[in-house]
Amino acid sequence: RPQTVLMTGATGFLGRFLCLVWMEQLASSGGKLICLVRASDATEARARIDEVFASGDSELAARFKQLADQCLEALPGDLAAPRLGLDEANFTRLAGEVDQIVHPGALVNHLLSYRNLFEPNVAGTAELIRLALTKRQKRIEYVSTFGVPQMHPALGAAGEDADIREVAPDTPLHDGYAAGYGASKWASEVLLREAHDHFG
């Protein structure tokens, strides 16, 4: 079981629930959840996560605070930047400490083009793969989007375990609604398949 998990996207709709579930699992074993958050410093990063749970549900907010005080580290970073926006010391620390990476994070915008979404969504995934292969291998859990099989109906019929490179070897780039976002998630899936083939 992983003891230290790095997670992206904790301030997103799905990410906050994954954050809570991972904290519950890790707190019971004395582990730690490190959330990479776009922020200028650790205080702002933690405040952004806190804000997500300050939604009017006092029971949820109290449970979050209890777990966060036990096992949460909020780390400022940026998926769109080299080394995830981390300095060399933090990147090296994560490479040694982290057992597993959970990656639901992305810039979700259905109007922006693939070019606009490439750095946070595709290059960010590549940087996480680099981190996963530095010092020692780490498992990556990736959350894609239903938009990919919508763009490639054959994927829906083939199932989640199908090799995207075989079923959808390329993807259209156009200005249609959500096309850039779907293409960025398709490209990330291709990168992860390649990493799996080369490194297990």
C-alpha positions in Angstrom: 0.0 0.0 0.0 1.3 3.4 -0.8 2.4 5.5 2.1 3.0 8.8 0.2 0.7 9.8 -2.6 1.1 12.8 -4.9 -2.1 14.1 -6.3 -3.0 16.8 -8.8 -6.4 18.5 -9.2 -7.4 18.5 -5.6 -9.3 21.8 -6.1 -11.4 20.5 -8.9 -14.9 19.0 -8.6 -13.7 15.3 -8.8 -10.4 16.1 -7.2 -11.8 17.2 -3.9 -13.6 13.8 -3.4 -10.5 11.9 -4.4 -8.5 14.0 -2.0 -10.8 13.1 0.9 -10.8 9.4 0.0 -7.0 9.3 -0.2 -6.7 11.2 3.1 -9.0 8.7 4.8 -6.9 5.8 3.5 -3.5 7.3 4.3 -4.4 8.6 7.8 -5.3 5.1 8.9 -1.8 3.9 8.0 0.2 7.0 9.0 0.7 8.0 5.4 0.8 11.4 3.7 -1.1 13.0 0.7 0.8 15.7 -1.1 -1.4 17.8 -3.3 0.1 19.9 -6.0 -1.8 23.1 -6.3 -1.3 26.1 -8.5 -0.3 28.8 -6.0 2.5 31.1 -5.1 3.4 29.4 -1.8 2.4 26.5 0.5 0.1 28.8 2.6 -1.9 29.8 -0.5 -1.9 26.2 -1.8 -3.5 25.0 1.5 -5.9 27.9 1.5 -7.1 26.9 -2.0 -7.8 23.4 -0.9 -9.5 24.5 2.4 -11.8 26.8 0.3 -13.0 23.8 -1.7 -14.2 22.1 1.5 -15.8 25.3 3.0 -18.9 24.7 1.0 -21.6 25.0 3.7 -21.4 21.3 4.8 -20.0 21.8 8.3 -19.6 18.0 8.9 -17.6 17.6 5.7 -15.5 20.6 6.5 -14.7 19.3 10.0 -13.8 15.8 8.6 -11.6 17.4 6.0 -9.8 19.5 8.6 -9.3 16.6 10.9 -7.8 14.5 8.1 -5.8 17.4 6.6 -4.2 18.2 9.9 -3.0 14.5 10.1 -1.8 13.8 6.6 -2.1 16.6 4.0 0.8 18.6 2.5 -0.2 21.3 0.1 2.6 22.0 -2.3 2.7 24.9 -4.8 3.3 23.9 -8.3 2.1 24.2 -11.9 1.3 21.4 -14.4 2.0 23.7 -17.2 5.6 24.4 -16.1 8.8 22.3 -16.4 9.4 20.0 -13.4 5.7 20.7 -12.5 6.8 24.2 -11.4 8.9 22.8 -8.6 12.4 23.7 -7.7 15.0 21.0 -8.1 15.0 20.2 -4.3 11.3 19.5 -4.2 11.2 17.6 -7.4 14.1 15.4 -6.1 12.3 15.0 -2.7 9.1 13.9 -4.4 11.0 11.5 -6.7 12.3 9.7 -3.5 9.3 10.0 -1.2 6.3 9.4 -3.4 4.9 5.8 -3.9 2.0 6.6 -6.2 0.7 9.5 -8.3 -3.0 10.2 -8.7 -3.6 12.5 -11.7 -7.2 13.9 -12.2 -5.8 17.4 -12.7 -6.1 19.3 -16.0 -7.1 22.6 -17.4 -10.7 21.9 -18.3 -11.9 24.3 -20.9 -14.1 23.3 -23.8 -13.5 26.4 -25.8 -9.7 26.5 -25.9 -7.7 24.8 -28.6 -5.3 21.9 -28.3 -2.4 24.3 -28.6 -3.7 26.3 -25.5 -4.2 23.1 -23.5 -1.0 21.3 -24.5 1.2 22.5 -21.7 -1.0 21.9 -18.7 -2.6 18.7 -20.0 -0.1 17.0 -22.2 3.3 18.3 -21.1 2.1 18.2 -17.4 1.3 14.5 -17.8 4.8 14.0 -19.4 6.4 15.7 -16.4 4.5 13.4 -14.0 5.7 10.4 -16.0 9.2 11.8 -15.6 8.7 12.1 -11.9 7.3 8.5 -11.8 10.5 7.2 -13.4 13.0 9.3 -11.4 14.8 7.5 -8.5 12.3 4.6 -8.5 9.2 3.7 -10.4 5.8 4.9 -9.1 2.3 3.9 -10.2 0.2 6.5 -11.9 -3.6 6.6 -11.7 -4.8 8.9 -14.5 -8.3 10.3 -15.0 -9.2 11.0 -18.6 -12.5 12.2 -20.0 -15.6 10.8 -21.6 -14.8 13.2 -24.4 -12.1 10.9 -25.8 -14.5 8.0 -26.7 -17.0 10.6 -27.9 -14.4 11.7 -30.4 -13.5 8.1 -31.2 -16.7 6.0 -30.9 -14.6 2.8 -31.5 -13.0 3.3 -28.1 -16.4 3.0 -26.4 -17.0 -0.3 -28.0 -13.4 -1.5 -27.3 -13.6 -0.8 -23.6 -11.4 0.9 -21.1 -8.5 -1.5 -21.4 -8.1 -1.2 -25.1 -4.9 0.3 -26.4 -5.8 3.8 -27.6 -2.9 3.8 -30.1 -4.5 0.9 -31.9 -8.2 1.8 -31.7 -7.6 5.6 -32.3 -4.1 6.0 -33.7 -4.7 9.7 -34.4 -7.2 12.4 -33.3 -8.7 15.3 -35.2 -7.6 18.8 -34.4 -10.4 21.3 -35.1 -12.2 24.2 -33.5 -15.3 22.3 -32.5 -16.7 22.3 -29.0 -14.4 20.5 -26.5 -12.2 19.3 -29.4 -9.0 20.8 -28.0 -9.7 19.4 -24.5 -10.5 15.9 -25.9 -7.4 15.9 -28.0 -5.2 16.9 -25.0 -6.6 14.0 -23.0 -6.2 11.6 -25.9 -2.5 12.7 -26.2 -2.0 12.1 -22.5 -3.4 8.6 -22.8 -1.0 7.9 -25.6 1.9 9.1 -23.5 0.9 6.9 -20.6 0.5 3.8 -22.9 4.0 4.4 -24.2 5.4 4.7 -20.7 3.6 1.5 -19.7 5.0 -0.4 -22.7 8.6 0.9 -22.1 8.7 0.8 -18.3 5.9 -1.4 -17.0 
